[in-house]
Amino acid sequence: MIDCHFDPKDGIYELVLNRAPCNEIGSAMLLALEEVLETIDPNKGKALILRSGSAKGFCAGADLRELYEGVLAHPDGGHEAKLREFLDRIHSVMDRLDTLAMPTIGVVHGVCFGGGFELALTCDILIAEKTARFCFPELRLGIIPGFGGIPRLKRDVGNALVRDLLLTGRSINAKKAVQVGLVSQMVAVGEGPNVARAMARQTAHFDGDAMRTCKSFIKPLPTEELKQEKEHFLRLFKNPAVKAALKTFYESDDVRPYL
């Protein structure tokens, strides 16, 4: 599910997402993220790289089929309590990644949609291979991002791009992502991990206390907005139109229904 490698020489953790078909975030991936975070020692680690081992991309988003199966399993509305519990847990994971006491570098290729985009936004620095595409398609389902994506996107880029991505649901490519400051650099296909490792080794030279201080100062956690986003998501999820949209997604034969 997630391969975790640690290089004791350089103090670099490397987390590789490996869940077919494209690292969808459901209960299994959430548990894997929670477990791997417990293994990370901030006293030993000097940097962390987050990337995907899937040829299809970084992450296609939340596991919407699992979400709909939860709705089917609780026709009386009991799924709402489980959904809140899931969101509380995923927010905890995202916040921990966001505030790790070491620089975090994300490597994105291919699909980086929805919840996958939200996961990428927890990283301090993003590197995009030329195939990368970023998208928030949630409004097509009648909901908004629920894993903390809106406050983190607002923290990182200008309002024009935030509104464009959210209100149109369209995607942007790696070149555009560099232009608007979403990612630090675009690299050739397959070169992302090597560039990230070189960058991680560079950051590892710096004093840990200075690095942590700098990170907390330039990248504050938008706590109140994260809480508000979660409540908006839970309210919108109660609308019948959302269930209908999820049903269409669930029954789709399209190989890329998230598009």
Beta strands, then each sheet from edge to edge (+ up, - down):
strand 1: 2-7
strand 2: 12-17
strand 3: 47-52
strand 4: 57-59
strand 5: 104-108
strand 6: 111-113
strand 7: 125-129
strand 8: 133-135
strand 9: 172-173
strand 10: 185-187
sheet 1: 1+ 2- 3- 5- 7- 10-
sheet 2: 4+ 6+ 8+ 9-
end
